[in-house]
Amino acid sequence: MDNVLALYNYFSRIPLEDLPGVALQMLPGALLGIGLAFVVLFLREFIVGRMKARTERTHTHPVLTIWAKRIAESVKTWFVWLAGLQVAVQTMPYMALVDGPMRRLFMLGVFLQLGLMAVHALSEWNRETARELRVKEPARVAMMASMVRVGYVFIWLVVFILLLNNYGVNVSALVAGLGVGGIAVAFALQNVLKDIFSSFSIVFDKPFVVGDFIAAGDFMGTVEEIGIKTTRLRSLSGEQIVISNGDLLETRVRNYRTLGQRRVVFNIKVGYETPAAKLAKIPPMIITILEKMDDVRVDRVHLQSLTDFGPQYEAVFYVEKPDYSRMMDVTQQMYLEMFTAFEKEGIAFAVPVQKNVGELAAHQKMDTEMPKNRREANAVKTATVKATAKPKAKTALAKPPRGKAAKGRK
């Protein structure tokens, strides 16, 4: 403001008869600034018009063409006139007093214009990327929008720091303070930052996308939304499961989207009373049942082992459709036809019955040692009592006196 007042005082001291000469000296610089501004504005409109016409004519959207158009559109009219004014001030005489303030104002406009151009370029990149991903991966579109907003904040933060540095402010202390504050914030929000960076990993690495059926730990369901902090699944029973992105990437994730076929392994046991000839018929019988089904490819059927309950067969086949319901339909049909075929051949499935041989022998021994009737039981009991009873001690009894001795006593 002081420089402007000084410039006003300087021109006010010029005699009136000298003003036309001073104006003629300043006219070339002013015309140069104005002409340069008009040329830049004309070039901007020309580039935008040509890029737009080319896009409409070819019905295509080349990346370089779109970017050139967006960058040209981002050049603001006020910045063009500000640049023209700066050129005029630099070339006109008598403008040394306002050269410093004008340069600072021009640098402010430069940084603002660069920030706007960076924002427009990032926005155009996001728009073109979203156009390609909107059909295939709609979840990535939302994630990219969140990342672009973070990019906007970063761009304007850099512009602000550069602007302060250009104005002579010592930004090293500010950057150091931001670093210390960033460390403190990182410690306080480490779980949140972990989830955010995990979401970036999910977006770029794409272990799964919206619509995939995944299993993570004890949870499984269809991916409905991939957010910047959490991922939402819709379970088979209908409820929504919300899992943080950090926890999700720390577990083993099974993705069933690329499942082209399902491998089924099942075991059956038959009784030991089954004849050997019928045991040999079982593998061809199972193969015949499976080969008659649609979408089924048989791998093998073998007598695998002899278990406690009976011979065990193992069969392996593939359902050539990833649909879980189709796999269960095939399995059900196979078991029903197997029951029918075994019933015709007189083959019985093994029944898990166990007998304790030691306990059975003990009961048989007790049965053989029991007396045949109650009289024998009583006799045995009496004999046992007599054998174990102790003899009683005999007591000496005085005999009554006889004869005269007895009378004398009377």
C-alpha positions, 0 to 999 in steps of 0.5 A: 500500500505504501508503494502505491501511495508513493507511486501516486505521489510521484505521478502527482508531481509531474507537470501536466504538460509532461503527462502526454510524454510519460503516457507515450513512454508507458504505452508500448508496455501496456499494449504488450501486456494487453496484446499478450493476454488477448493472444493467450485467451485466443489460443485457449479457446482455439485449443479447446474448440479443436479438441472438442471438434476432434472428439465429436468427429471421431467419437473417441476419447483419446487420453492426451486429447482429453487432458490437453482440453482439460488443462487448457480449460483450467487456465483461468481468465483472471490469471491471463490478465494478471500475467498481462499486467505483470508483463506491462509493469515489467516493461513500462517505465516509472513502475519500479515502486510497484514491482515488488508488490506486483511480483508477489501478487503474480506469484500468488496467481501462479501457484493458484493456477498451478494448483487448479491445473493439477486438480483438473488433471487429477479429476480428468484422470479419475473420470477416464478411469471411472468410465472404464471401471464403472461397468466391470468394477463399480467398487473401484470407482468409489475407492478411486473417488476417495483417493482423488479427494485425498490427492486434492488435499495433498495438492493444495497443501503443497501449494500452500507450503510453496507459497509461504516459502516464496513469501519469505516464510521459513517453512522448514520449522513448519515442515518439521512440525508437520512431521512430528505431528504426523508421527503423533497422528500416525500412532494415534490412528495406526489402526485407521491408517492400516485399514486405509492402506489396506483398502488401497491394496485391495483396490490395486491388487484386486484379491476380490471385487464386488460380487465375488463370493469369498471366505475369510476365516470363519466368515463367508459371503458375497462382497457388497461394498469395499470401503476405505476402512471396511468391507461388507459381506452378505452372508448366506443366511442374509445378515451383513458382515462388516470386516475391517480391511486390515483384518481381512488382509491378515487372514487367508481369503478364499475367492470362489469367483474363479472357480471353474469346477468343483471337486467332490470326494465321498466315501461309502462303506459296505458290510463285511458280509458282502461277497467278494464278487459283489465287492468287485462290482461296486466301482463300475456301478458307481462310475456308471451312475456318475457318467449318466449325469450331466455336468459330471466328469468322473476321476476315479473310484477305488476300494480304499481301505478295510475299516472297523465297520467294513470295506470303504470305497472312495470316489472322486468326480468333478462338477463342471459348473461352479454353482454350489446348488448344482453340486448338491443336486448331483450329489443327491441324485448320485446317492439316491441312485446308489441306494437303488442299485445296491438294493437290487444287488443285495449289497448292504451298507456298513452299520457301525455296531461294536461289541466288547469281547472282554465284557461278553466273556465275563457275563458268559462265565458268570452265567455258567457258574450260577447254581441251577436252582434255588435249593442248590443256591441255599445249600451252597449258602449254608455250607459257606456259613458253616465253613466260616462260623467259629465254634462256641466255647463250652460252659461247665455245669455243676451236677446235682448231688446224689444220695445222703449228701443231698439229703444232709444239705436239705 
